Amino acid sequence: MQLHTKILLGLVVGAVAGVSSRLLFGDAPELAWAVDNVANPAGQIFLRMLFMIVVPLIFGSVTMGVASLGDLKKIGRIGGKAMGFFLLTTACAATIGLTLVNLIGPGESLDPALRAQLLEQYSGEATERVGAGAVFGIQTFINIVPRNAVDSAARGDMLGLIFFSIVFGIALTQMSAERSKPIMDVLDSLVEVVTKIIGYAMKIAPYGVAGLIFSVTARFGADVLQSLAMYAGVVLLGLAIQLTGVIGLLAKFAAGIPYGVFFSRCRALMVTAFSTSSSNASLPANIRTAQEQFGVPKEVASFVLPLGATMNMNGTALFEGMTVLFLAQVFGVDLSLPSQIIVVVMSVVTAVGAAGVPGGSIPLLVLILETVGVPGEGIALILGVDRILDMSRTVPNVMGDQLTSLVVAKSE
């Protein structure tokens, strides 16, 4: 049985078992014990196996990718193409999101009693998230340059690590071949070792995925999702349009990959993205898919995909725009067209700073909400369904990165 089939089977088994357990046992302490001591630990071990290799993978692959390009003009050309495509697809996503919410108006039908119940249930977590609001403005660009590369890596600041890796790679291109070769050999070996570890992690992927999905469905069931079904449905519709419409069609017309072939070869990647809810955790699978399934040159995949995992968040921008407008409808805040344009722009820009980890976009929502005058505490309303939406929006995030690597590779 192929790996993607095993992972998909794990996802289905975990979901069915979780929903069934929720229906049969409800809030029984035995079910909570099984989630906390069996299913969730299995999923967390799988996630940690992936997260522990992100730093060496990014440093090794980005540095090697930049150094392999050699010509500084080529580095700038590839980076410029990638960034341009990132912005294009992300702007499309945010626009799709706001259009759908304006047309359907999911926040206008929320029951006031349910609104009060959700605000009370998640007020503590909402306050914590509001306190973690992201920094925006010129400081965002200053923070790209790390004070300490090792500290950035330890804190999970992938943007700072990528900047350091790019500069390190550029410096290598300025050295003589004799001086740079030993470092290149070490980096090449580092990437090879990390690739081996990726193989180990993927062997336990079906079990980890089953554990993660079981934990979510057994803990939350369908109760909260049903309560906010219209909001969740509109977000999922927007993500589906972005994935199958924008990304799928661009793969066909901009990258020259037949529509069905593109999605067929990315099945395992999409399942990995959905189950881990993390662009960073999906990065190893993304690089492998680009090189093995589509033949993207190593130097392009190693440069574009780590950059995309940090800076290209199609699904996140769509989710942010839709959620801001949804909460504005809930609280009766009438957002004018200029305000909605501000939401689109901020969704695109803040998506660049979204952490590529589960729930990484939530703090950024606070910033946009407060900018357009919507109560930041409103995120409490959507926290109950955010886990499912987080898993779903990671798929277009990751697939947008894959698409960009294909387009850049074709243009080179």
Helices and strands as residue ranges (DSSP letters): H 3-25, H 29-34, I 35-39, H 40-51, H 54-69, H 72-104, G 106-109, H 112-131, H 138-142, H 149-155, H 158-173, H 177-203, H 205-220, H 223-227, H 229-240, I 241-247, H 248-253, H 259-265, H 267-276, H 279-294, H 298-311, H 314-330, H 337-352, H 362-371, G 376-381, H 383-411
